Amino acid sequence: MKYYNIEQDMRYLQLLSQSFPTIAEASTEIINLQAILNLPKGTEHFLADIHGEYEAFLHVLKNASGNIKRKVNELFGNTLREQDKRELCSLIYYPEQKLELVKQNEPDINDWYHITLHQLVAVCRDVSSKYTRSKVRKSLPCDFSYIIQELLHEHTEDHDKTAYVNVIVDTIISTGRADDFIIAIANVIQRLAIDQLHILGDIYDRGPGAHIILDKMCHYHSWDIQWGNHDVLWMGAAAGNDACICNVIRLSLRYANLSTLEEGYGINLVPLATFAMETYKEDDCKEFLPKLSGGAAAMDEKTQRLTSQMHKAIAVIQFKLESQLFKKHPEWKMKDRCLFDHIDYRNGKAEIDGKEYDMTSCHFPTIDPDNPDKLSEEEEILIQKLHHSFMVCEKLHKHIKVMLQHGCMYAIFNYNLLFHASCPLNEDGSLKEVEIYPGKKFSGRALMHHTGMQIRTAFQSDSDPNEKEYAIDYFIYLWCGPDSPLFDKSKMATFERYFITDKETHKEEKGYYFLLRDNEQVIDHIMDEFGVTGPNRHIINGHVPVRTTKGENPIKANGKLMVIDGGFSKAYHNETGIAGYTLVYHSRGFQLVQHEPFTSMEDAIKQGTDIKSTTQIVEMSNRRMLVADTDIGCELRKQIEDLKELLYAYRHGFIKESERKK
């Protein structure tokens, strides 16, 4: 028998005995945990760079990256027509809406109910098979918990139970609860198809529904997020960084998607529109026309013009405020980005990196050439109003709080290192030191950790005022700083893309992480730094769109690095040729799912269409992975060892069993 140092662990064992007060209860829990260790590993889903495309995102959650369709095909094979299988999947994804259509067109609804209920129970039984009954029970809706449990655990192949199951189904229909039951069991199937969801950053910007995505995540059963640069930009806006507020508004105008700002968060843009129409009424603002790949295609000419004026107005204020911060923090070494200081306003030329370029236009009615960073009186009033709107928006702050609760800069799950963009490197592949706090530099894991703590400082009421002010300022460095692990490029060439025709100035040189990430030794070194162990360890990133049309491969470094940003954003579809990747990690290994663009929820409901997906097997295990092979398995083994020590303490008289509960 193993020797236990009972005296040293007595305080902990006394606490543990309150949960398991008898030998019988402690033994039962050991048996339960040992059994869980031998269940198949739960399915993990990895998504990145959703960028407000809520319909596609919600559909991928509903179909579990095609996993539900695969299970329907396996279960019903040749016993159902393809059309019937599509209809069943559509019902699982959108039960409320699909039921309305079925009831309009189905001549014998009771017969349809009988067939469909049995099919749904079969699918639910299959997706629940890798979980304990306790876990399944906790995921069931209260109204139908008992009934679903009975149906899941009674098979119609058992002739003695056939009548029992049929009576349950008949009664569900005869009592008028069939619709409610179908909706309930479809939602259970969706929930059990994904055990853990990992979002590798960038919920915000470009698309129209970041707020809808975060409304969903507020109630999602199990998820985490590794913050992306666009998420941190919105965090900075919510924390009160005015330069971040301007960036958030500018990006929304650039992609003609104001839904999140106006409808989602109620940000009042009327003062900006009024200011822009008056200030830039003589300006065609041609550089600031919104991108047609966003929502601009549906705009009339008058709305496009107003959007362009607002776009230019907020961009000019943004450049001024950013310049003020770059000068306030010389340690960031970004004063070369104070570009309004380098314009020849008389001749319409700009000096960039020591070279002079012609500008597309040089109409800046609010700029004083002798003090170009200074906001005009009207701009000051405008930014105060916008600042107030962001600071009093309860829903925005609720969503930021949820992201803080569920995320950080990086995470390690089951021997996989997750972060959004980059781990800054030197040219030789060694870890680069980056200054986060004034005078303090960090690299690798410490850099990620302290960056996360810096972000949290901006939202803590008990933070030191000077530290909090610096943390709020630092959001803009995280957004566009050369050594930011969320950016890691030579510059953000926003100014150049607006005002300089020479496309050489538009280039943003990528950091060494992006240049070296196909090097297996470099990736191994990073994983060593983060303490990621195991023979099948990986880094999983998003951030950089994978241009499949140009032959780019999302699998790098001999399979040790996976990049899963294929471009959910519609703005990237022409560039990437696809509509995103999701990565699925189930008990048999990794599968990379490449998605074609999602048409619409309406098509999915009416036509039974699904996202067309191609599955690429990345890495398969030679045996089915169990809970014992996961992080949870490691934790359960520790719990089992603690319970065995408690049993030893009971049996050797160190702790007495509770008479009350015996």
N, C-alpha and C positions, 0 to 999 in steps of 0.2 A: 504493500500500500504506500502511496505517495506520502511523504512527510509534509505536514502543513505547519507553518509558524502561526498558530492560532492566537497567541497573545498579541502579536504584532497587528493582526487583522481584526481584533475583537470588536472594535467600534464599528467597522464596516459590516461585520457579520451580524451584529445586533440589529443594525438597520435592515439588512437583508432578511432577517428572521421575521420582521414585521410583515413583509410581503408573503413569506412562505413559512408560516409558524409551526409546521409539523414536518416530520420526516416524510409522510405520505405526499404532502403538497410539494415539497422540494423535489422528491423523486419523480412525481408526475411532470413537473416542469422540465426536468432533465430529459425525460422521455420525449416530451413535446419538442424541445429544442433539437434533440438528436434527429428526430423525424424531419424537422424543417430543413436541416442541413442536407438532407438527401432528396429534396425537391429540386426540379429543374430551375436554373437561374431565371429570374424575371427578365422581361424584354425591356431594354433601354432604347430610347429614341433620341437622336442628336439632330438638332436643327440650328441653323445660323442665319443671320442677316435677313430677317423676315421683312423689315422695312415697311411696316404698316399694311402689308398685303393680307388683310385679315381673312378674306374669303378663302384664299388658297391655304393659308395657315390652318384655319379651322377645319377645312376639308381634310388636310393631311392628318390632323389629330383624329378626325372621325374615322378615316379609313386606315389609320395606323400605318401610313406609308405603304398601303397595299396589303398589309398583313391580314386584314379581315377578309378581303377578296380571296386571298390565297387559301385561307381556312375554309371558306365557303366552297371553293373549287375542290379542295381535298375531301370535304365531307360529302358533297353531293355529286361529285364526278360526273358520270354520264346519266345519272338519275334525274337531273334537271336540265332543261334547255338553257342555252347561254343567256337568252333573254330573261328567263325566270331567275337565273342567278344574279344578273344585273339588277333586277327589280328587288330581290331580297337584300342585296348590298345597299341599294339606295334607301330602302326602308330602314336599315340599321343606321345609316348615316343621318337621315333626315326623317325620323318617324312621324312627327306631327304633320309636316307638309305632305309627305307621301300618303299618309292615311286619308287626307282630304281628297286627293286625286283618285285613290283606289275606290273610295265609297261613291264617287261620282260615276265610275265606269264599270264596277264589278256587279254582274247580275245576281250572283248568289254570295252575298257578303259573309253569311255564316259558314259556308263551306270554305271560303277563302280564309276566314279566321282560324278554322280548325287546322288547315294545312300549314298556315304561316306560324301559328303558335308553336307547333311541333318543330318546325324548322328553326325558329329562333331559340328554342330551348336547346336544340342540338348544338347550335353555334355557341351559345353561352356555356354549355357544358364543356366544350372543347377549350375555349379561352380561359376557363376557370380551373382547368385540370392541373396547372402548375402551382396553384396556391393552396394554402391550408383552408379548411372550411371556415375557420375563424376569420381569416382575411377576406374571404368571399362574403361572409355574412356581414362584415362591417361596410362593405361596398354596396349593399343592397338597400333599396328604398324601404322605409318603414312599412308603407301600405302593403307591399307585396313580398316582404322578406321571407315569411314562413312559406308562402306558396312557391316562390322561386327555389328555395332550398329543397322543398319536397320534389319538385320537378327535376332539379339538377341531379339529385342523388337516387332517383328511381328510374331505371331504364325500362323502356317498353319491350325490350327483348325478353325481359322476365315476364312470362305469361301470367304469373300470379298477380303481377302488379299492373298489367295493361289496363284493366278496367279502372283501377284506382287513378292512374294518370289521366285516362280519358274523361273520367268524371270531373277531375279538377279543371281540365280544359273546357268541358261543356259548361261547367258552372261559371267560369270566368266570362264566357260568352253570354249565357242566359241572364246573368246579373248586370249586363251592360258595362262591364269593366274591361272589355277586350282592348279598346283603344288605349286606355290608361296603362294596361299591362304591357302592351306592345312597346309603348314609349319608354316604360320603366326598364324592360329587359334590353331594349336597344341601347339605352344609356349605360347599362351595366356592361354590355359587350364592349362598347367603346372604352369604358374605364379600365376593364381588365386586360384589354389588348396592349396597353402601354403601362408598364410597371413604374418607370421613372422617365421623365422628360428632361433633357438637358438642352438649354437654349444658349448657344455660344455667341450671344450678343446681338445688338442692333435690332431691337424691336421698333425703334422710332425712325421717322423721316421717309420721304419720297412717297410712300403709299398713303391711302386715306384713313386707315383705321388702327393706328397704334393704340388708341384708347380702348377700342373694342377688344383687341388682343389682351391688354392688361386687365380689362374687366373679366375676361375668361380666366386669366391666370390667378386672379384674386381668390377663385374658388376651385382651382385645379388640385387634384388629389396629391400629386407628388412631383415637384419640379425644382430646378435650380437654374440660375443664370450666371454666366460669366460676362460682365458688363462689356459692351462694345463702345466705340468712340461716339456713336450717335446717342447711345443711352446716357453716356457721361455728359454729353452736351446738354441734354434735357435736364439732367441732374443739376448741372451748373446753373441753368436758367431758373430752376426751382429754388436753388440756394440763393439766388439774387445776383448772379454775375451778369451784368448788363451786356457785356460782349457776347456771352452765350445766348442771352435772350434775342439779340439781333441775329445771330447765326441761325437760331431755330426758326425765326420768322422768315429770314432770307431763303432758307432751304424750302420752306413750305411754299413760298411764292415762286421760287425757281421751278418747282415741279407742279405748280398749280394745284396743290393739295392743301386746302385750308381746313379740311374737315376736322382733323384732330385738334387744331388750334381753336376754331370757332365753335363747332358743334360738340366736340369732345370735352373741351376745357373752358369754353365760354370766354376766351381771350378777346377783348374788344379791340378790333383793328380799325374802327371808324376814325379815331384820331390820326392814325397813320395814313389812311386814305385821304383824309382832308388835307393833311400836311403835304402829302405827295402831289396831289392835284394842283395845289397852289404853287408849290416850290418848283415843280418840274413841268409846268404847263407848256413851256416853250421847247421842251426837250422830247425828241422822239424815243429816247431810251431804248434804242434798237438792240443794244448789248444785253438788255435785261428782259427780253421776251421770254416767257415761260417755256419750258421744254414741252414739246408736243407729246413726248412719251409719257408725261405725267397726265394731268387732267385738262391740259390746255386745248386739246383737240375739240372739246365741246364748247369752248368759249366763243362768244361773239367778239367782233373787233373792238368794241368799246370796252368790254371787260378785260380783254388782253392788254389794251393800252393802260388802263388803270392799274392792272397787276404789274406791268412793267415799271410804271412810275413808283409804285409802292416798293417794288423790288430794288430799284436804284436808291430810293430814299433810305431804306434800312441798311443797304450795303455800305453806303457812305458813312452812316453813323457807326456801323460795325467796324470799319477800318479805322475810324478815329479812336474808338474805345479800345480796340486791340492795341493800337500804337501807344496809348496811354499806359496800358499794362506792361507792354514790352519795355518801356522806359522806366517804369516803376520797379521792374525786376531785371536789372542788368545781368543777374546771374543766369538767366534763361538764355542769354546770348542770341536774342532775336530782334535786336534793334535794326538789323538789315531789312526787316519786314515792315518797318515804318515808312511805307512807300509814298505817302502823301508828302513826305519831306524831300522826295527825290523827283518831283515833277516840275518841269518848266511850264508854268501855267500860261505864260504868254505865247509860247511856241507849240504847245501841245505835245511835249516830249517827256518821257520818263526814263530815268537812269536805273537800271537793274543789273546788279552784279558788275558794276563799273562800265556798263555799255548802255548807250542811249538808243531808245526806240521811239518810233512814232506811235501815238496813241490813237485809238479809234475815235475818241471824242475827249474833250477836256472842259466839259460844262459842269462846274461845281459851284453853284450859287451860294452854298452854305460854308464854303471853305475860305478862310483867311490865309493867303499864301505865307504870311509872316508867322502864323500860328496854326498850321493846318490840322492839328489834333483837337483843337478847341471846338466844342459843340456850339452851334448858334443858340440864341435864346429859345427859339422855337423847338430846336432839337432837344434841348434840355427838358423842356416841358413835356415833349412827346415821350422821351425815354422814362421820365418819372411816371407817366400814366401807364406805360407798358410794364414797367417794373412792378407797379402796384397790382396790375391784373395777374401777373404770374405769382406774386407773393400771397394773394388772397384766394387762389384757386384751390379749393379743398380736394377736388378730385385728382388734380395733378399731384398734389402732395401725398395723397393716399397711394397713388400708383408708384411714386418714387419710394415711398416707405416699403411697399411690397417688394420692389427690386432690391432694396437694401436688406430686407429680411431674408430673401432667397438667394442672394448672390454675393459675389466679390470679384476680384480680378482673375482668379484662377481656381480650379478645383481638381481634385484627384479622385476618380471613381474607378474601382476595379482595374487598377494598373493602367489607367488612361489619364493623361494630363490634359486638361481642357483650359484653353484661354482663347480670347477672341482673335488677337492679331499677331503680336510679336513678343519675343523675349530679346531685348536689344543686345547685339553682339558687336565685338570688334572685328576688324578685317580678317584676323586669323581664326575667328570662330570662338574666341574666348568671350566670357560674359562681360558686358560693358557696364561700367559704373555710371549711374545717373543720379544727379542731384535732385532730391525731392523736397527736403527741408533746406533752408539756407545753411550751407556749409556741411551738409550731411549727404553722403552718396551711398547708394546701394546697387546691387546687381542681382540678377537671377531671381531666386525665390524671395529673398529679402526685399528686392525692389517691388515685386508684385504685392507682397504683404503690406509694406509701408505705403504703397500707393493706395491700396484699399483702405487703410487706416486714415490716410489723408482725406480721402473722399468722405468717410464717415464723420471726420472732425467738422466738416462744413455743416453738418445737420445736428450736432450735439449742442444742447442748450448749456451744458456745463463746460464747454471748451474754453480755453484761454482766448480772450478776444483777439489778440494779435495772431495766434495760431489759426483761429477760425477765419479771420480776414485773409490770411495767406492761403488757406485751404480753398476758400471761395475763388480767389484769384487764379489758383492753380488749375482750375477746370479748363481754362483756355489753353494752358500749356498741354494738358492731356489731349485736347482736341487737335492741336496743330503743332505742338512742339517737336522738333527733330528727333529727340531721344525718347519721346513718349512711347510706352509699350502699346498704346492704342493707335499710334500713327506711324512712327518710325520711318519718316521720309525726310528728304532734305528741306522741303518747304511745302506749304499748301498754296498752290498757285491760283487762288481764287481771283485776286486782283488782275493777274496777267491774262487769265481767260476772259475776263470782262473787257479789258482795255488795251491789250497788246495783240496785234495781229500775228506777229512772228511766233509760230507754234513751238519754236525751240525754248521759249521762255515758259511754256506751259508744262514742261516736263518736271515731274516730281521724282527725284532719284530715290529709289527704295533703299531702306537700311540693309545691313548685312544679313540679318535674319532671313529676309526674303530671298537674298542672293545665294545663301548657303543651306537653305532648308532641304535641299535634295541630297545633302551630304549625310550619310548614315552616322558617321562619327560625331558630327556636330549635334545631331538630334539625340544620340546616346548621351553626350556630355550634358545637354540640357536636362534630360530625364534623370540623370545621376544627381544633378544639382537640386532637383525638386524631390529627390527621394523616391522616385517611381521605380519599383522593382518588378521582377517577374520576367519570364522568357518572352511573353507576348505583350509587351508594353507599347504604348503609342502616345503620340501627341495628336490632338484633334483641334483644328483651327477653323475659323471662318474668315471674314473680313475681305479677302481678295477674290473677286469673281473668277471662276474657272472658265476660261474661254474655250469651250469644247470645239467651237467652229475652227479654231486655230490649232487643234490637236493637243491642247493642254490636258494633263492627267491629274485628277485630284489625289492620286496615291503617289506619295513621294518617299524618298530615303528608304528604298527597299521595303516598303509597306509599313514603316514605322511612323509616318506622318500622313494624316488624312486632312484634306482641305474640303470643307463641305459647303462653302458658299458658292452655289452655282447661279445665284441670282433670283431670289424670290421676286425682287422688285421688277415691275414691268419695264421700268426705265433701262434695265440691263438685258432684256430678252434678245434684242437685236445683236447685242455685243457678245452674249454668251451662247446663244442658240438654244438655250434650255430655260427652265423655270425653277431651278433649284435642285440641290441634293439633300437627301436626308440619310442619315446613317442609322442602321438598326443593328443592335447587338443583343442577340438572343442566345439561347442555351447551346446552339450549335455553331455560333461564330458571328462574324461581322458580314453584313450585307450593305452595300452602298446602293441607294435607290435614286436614280436620275429621273426627274419629273419633266414632262412637257407642260406648257402653259395651261393653267386651269381656265376653262371657259367661263362658267358661272354656276352658282348654286341652283339657279332655275333649270339649267340644262341637266344638272345632276339629278334633280328631282323628277322632272318631266320625262327625260329621255333615258334616265338610268346611266348617263355618261359618268365616267370616273376620270381622274387624272391619269393619263397614259404614262406608265412608269416602266423603266428598264432597270432590272436588278443585276448588280455586278457582285459576285462573291469575292470578298476581299480576303477573308481569312476564315477557314473552317477548322473547328476543333476535331481531333481524332476520337473524341468521346463527348457525350453530351455534358455540358457544364452544369454543375449543381450549385445550390446556394452555398455549399461548403467552399466553393472556389472563389467566392466574392468577398468584398469588404464586410458585408453583413455576416458572412460565414465566420470570419475572423472574430467579430464581436460576439457571435453566438457561442463560439468555442470558449471564449473568456468567461461568458456568463455560466456555461456548463461547469467550468473549472471552479468558479466561485460557489456554485450550488453544491458541488461535490465537497468543497471545504466546509460548507454549512452542514452537510450531512455528517461529516466527520466530527464537527463540533457538537452536534446533537448526540451522536452515538457515544462520544467519549465524555459527555457530561459538562462540556465547557458552556453550553447554552441549553436551557431547558425548553422543551416543546411547550407551546401555549395550550393550557388546559381548556381555555375558553373555546378554542377552535378545533380541538382534537375530536 
